[in-house]
């Protein structure tokens, strides 16, 4: 039986829609319907129940879905095992990456990667949260900040300096903090994906002190925090790659320069070295030089 028909069936169950499955397969909705009609005819059983709003598998159809999905996954694994022994990188590669970092730093390198490896279908998913690599089917992900201990393999790409910043207007209206503890009397802007539970890290000698802050505005996106800082809404802690131009232009000014802030590591994580696809190996090799080619 044609694997495209089986893949179409799996997509229909996953998506709950003929139209969505057709888009994923790159075929027409009528062809999608024909595939399922032919499949049900050949099996002599109804696999799906259809309504005007949804498509759901029958009990038998759900059992069939589980077995077919397992077979297709094993077939994909077999194909990737063969590809991994080849020097020619091809196939699908799904990579997760933070939004602001990708748009400011990584984007041109992703474009170059697609040029260097035209047979690799690179799918980049931008998300500032910590992606579940295995659960969400990612091959690799870019992570910013200290990493939790896990079974993932880690390659450090480079680091970024960190600044405490505010707009000249904020400094004019609210004054300049002289030491980290002064931040408790200032309006702070907090990036919620940071580790530290409402604190900012300041390095004093070999010790890192976590200063508690009281945010007046929080967000899980760095660009929104930057916009609030530019608008004079408060003091923010931001990586250099996001505010370089603002510091040069004077739109933002650094504060607490006498205190050092730990550099933020930027890493590539991936779940396994066993049966690594040629596409992932190519991406790992390609990103190995990013430390030399990026600022931070």
C-alpha atoms as one frame of an Amber mdcrd trajectory, in Angstrom:
protein
   0.000   0.000   0.000   1.223   3.509  -0.846   2.722   5.100   2.286   1.302
   8.474   1.177  -2.193   7.108   1.798  -1.232   5.905   5.258   0.494   9.201
   6.040  -2.624  11.070   4.932  -4.751   8.969   7.267  -2.421   9.678  10.206
  -2.521  13.419   9.476  -6.330  13.389   9.356  -6.513  11.793  12.795  -3.861
  14.175  14.152  -5.517  17.280  12.705  -9.164  16.227  12.902  -9.659  17.682
   9.446  -9.366  16.611   5.817  -8.407  20.153   4.789  -5.574  20.426   7.337
  -4.263  16.975   6.404  -4.353  17.919   2.717  -2.282  21.038   3.441   0.299
  19.024   5.358   0.543  16.512   2.512   0.556  19.158  -0.197  -2.394  17.613
  -2.013  -5.945  18.677  -2.763  -8.786  18.009  -0.343 -10.504  15.847  -2.982
  -7.378  13.705  -3.362  -7.227  13.408   0.425 -10.838  12.167   0.481 -10.111
   9.711  -2.341  -7.145   8.276  -0.449  -9.310   7.554   2.593 -12.176   6.185
   0.497  -9.777   3.809  -1.279  -8.206   2.838   2.053 -11.558   2.035   3.679
 -12.647   0.101   0.579  -9.474  -1.976   0.537  -9.830  -2.768   4.247 -13.567
  -3.320   4.121 -14.050  -1.216   7.244 -14.998   2.337   8.210 -12.071   4.101
   9.845 -13.473   7.618  10.252 -16.760   9.179  11.262 -17.448  12.479   9.533
 -19.618  15.400  10.592 -19.979  18.952   9.354 -17.570  20.140  12.056 -15.047
  17.385  12.628 -13.590  14.059  11.620 -12.956  11.422  14.284 -11.644   7.869
  14.081 -13.908   4.949  14.884 -12.779   2.545  17.586 -11.312   0.319  14.898
  -9.878   3.376  13.156  -8.095   4.501  16.312  -6.522   1.079  16.753  -5.454
   1.133  13.107  -4.040   4.659  13.560  -1.778   3.530  16.412  -0.356   0.637
  14.436   0.094   2.637  11.229   1.769   5.521  13.045   4.207   3.112  14.660
   5.015   1.592  11.276   5.527   4.998   9.658   7.738   6.137  12.531   9.854
   3.007  12.183  10.053   3.525   8.431  11.163   7.124   8.972  13.771   5.957
  11.462  15.030   3.371   8.982  15.261   6.012   6.278  17.102   8.417   8.565
  19.516   5.676   9.636  20.476   5.182   6.016  20.691   8.926   5.415  22.898
   9.359   8.478  25.543   7.128   6.888  25.528   9.316   3.799  27.596  12.476
   3.441  24.698  14.143   1.651  22.488  16.052   4.093  18.811  15.920   3.223
  15.397  15.495   4.805  13.450  17.371   7.457  15.181  19.288  10.272  13.096
  20.930  13.012  14.895  23.518  15.147  13.476  25.638  17.978  14.901  29.086
  18.709  14.127  32.215  20.774  12.315  34.946  18.858  14.445  38.050  19.434
  17.782  36.233  19.189  16.798  34.578  15.929  15.630  37.803  14.294  18.666
  39.810  15.440  21.521  37.303  15.319  20.684  33.886  13.925  18.544  34.805
  10.915  21.315  35.411   8.323  23.031  32.167   9.307  19.816  30.205   8.879
  19.506  31.675   5.396  23.090  30.669   4.646  22.444  27.162   5.951  19.522
  26.742   3.547  21.797  27.862   0.720  24.607  25.481   1.719  22.208  22.546
   2.238  19.367  22.976  -0.283  18.103  19.415   0.223  17.470  19.955   3.934
  13.942  21.115   4.735  14.664  23.434   7.670  11.660  24.130   9.896  12.413
  26.869  12.433   9.944  27.292  15.288  10.346  30.594  17.140   9.377  30.397
  20.802  10.873  32.062  23.882   9.801  29.254  26.201  11.808  26.086  26.815
  10.798  23.705  24.065  10.132  20.042  24.896  12.542  18.675  22.302  11.508
  15.037  22.414   7.813  15.535  23.095   7.404  18.116  20.317   9.569  16.317
  17.777  12.462  18.786  17.613  15.886  17.783  16.338  17.625  20.641  18.160
  16.974  23.981  19.853  18.806  27.187  20.689  18.632  28.031  24.387  19.612
  31.286  26.108  20.695  31.251  29.748  21.879  28.621  32.186  20.532  25.166
  31.422  18.895  22.730  33.774  20.607  19.384  34.133  19.125  16.949  31.655
  19.954  14.119  29.297  20.290  16.570  26.395  23.603  17.114  24.674  24.798
  20.723  24.810  27.092  22.770  22.588  27.861  26.308  23.695  27.715  28.691
  20.747  28.787  31.951  22.385  27.818  34.314  25.163  26.227  37.740  25.391
  27.025  40.574  27.769  24.141  41.803  29.905  23.282  45.380  30.805  20.988
  47.112  33.260  19.478  49.889  31.142  16.892  52.655  31.099  15.943  55.560
  28.857  17.413  59.030  29.488  13.882  60.199  30.231  13.442  57.624  32.984
  16.794  58.560  34.539  15.854  62.242  34.416  12.525  61.633  36.147  13.509
  58.923  38.645  17.247  59.261  39.226  20.117  56.791  38.873  20.476  53.717
  41.128  23.937  53.652  42.719  23.903  50.043  43.916  21.762  46.939  43.212
  19.739  47.346  46.409  18.531  50.736  45.104  16.501  48.854  42.499  13.904
  48.076  45.153  12.913  51.767  44.936  12.764  51.854  41.135  10.258  50.805
  38.487  11.613  47.587  36.981  10.698  45.744  33.792  10.969  41.976  34.123
  11.490  39.290  31.491   9.546  36.334  32.875  11.538  33.613  31.111  14.571
  34.498  33.229  15.623  32.088  35.901  15.762  33.535  39.397  12.127  34.090
  40.375  11.931  37.885  40.285  15.610  38.578  40.894  18.529  39.952  38.888
  22.044  38.522  39.279  24.961  40.815  40.153  28.462  39.433  40.454  30.533
  40.565  43.430  33.954  38.938  43.357  33.374  35.232  42.878  29.890  35.403
  44.341  26.643  36.066  42.503  24.084  38.056  44.475  20.460  37.847  43.385
  18.801  41.227  43.904  15.049  41.070  44.431  13.107  43.492  42.226   9.485
  44.615  42.183   8.337  44.728  38.544   5.796  47.247  37.356   5.645  45.438
  34.010   6.467  41.857  33.009   6.467  40.003  29.694   7.773  36.773  28.223
   9.103  38.551  25.127  12.307  40.583  25.099  11.190  42.998  22.380   8.229
  44.049  24.500  10.519  44.680  27.481  12.848  46.711  25.230   9.904  48.766
  23.926   8.806  49.536  27.486  12.335  50.612  28.402  12.569  52.872  25.340
   9.250  54.426  26.341  10.682  55.357  29.743   8.540  52.893  31.693  11.340
  51.545  33.861  14.703  49.809  34.250  15.378  46.537  32.438  18.022  43.820
  32.342  18.803  43.029  28.707  21.359  41.120  26.602  23.687  43.143  24.416
  22.469  41.674  21.129  19.052  43.281  21.691  20.155  46.807  22.606  23.485
  47.460  20.836  22.045  50.111  18.526  20.072  51.710  21.364  23.236  52.073
  23.459  25.152  53.553  20.546  22.406  56.047  19.738  21.840  56.992  23.376
  18.194  55.872  23.282  19.096  53.666  26.247  21.831  54.236  28.833  23.668
  51.641  30.955  23.227  51.744  34.725  25.158  50.211  37.646  28.258  49.936
  35.456  30.460  49.412  38.517  28.792  46.051  39.095  29.448  43.091  36.805
  26.664  40.945  35.422  27.189  37.278  34.507  27.407  36.701  30.772  24.413
  34.854  29.314  25.421  31.596  27.608  23.779  30.773  24.284  23.733  27.052
  23.547  22.546  24.502  21.040  20.906  21.447  22.601  19.908  18.194  20.930
  18.529  14.937  22.295  20.831  12.233  20.982  24.029  11.347  19.181  22.781
   7.889  18.263  21.515   7.498  14.693  21.969  11.226  14.153  20.559  12.335
  10.825  22.879  13.787   8.222  20.776  16.978   8.329  21.330  17.408  12.081
  25.021  16.607  11.749  25.293  19.267   9.044  23.528  21.800  11.293  25.841
  20.995  14.214  28.893  21.411  12.003  27.512  24.636  10.567  26.800  26.212
  13.971  30.197  25.202  15.375  31.695  28.455  14.076  28.935  30.790  15.279
  31.003  31.849  18.306  33.541  33.411  15.956  30.963  34.915  13.626  28.560
  36.508  16.094  28.947  39.363  18.498  28.272  39.129  22.195
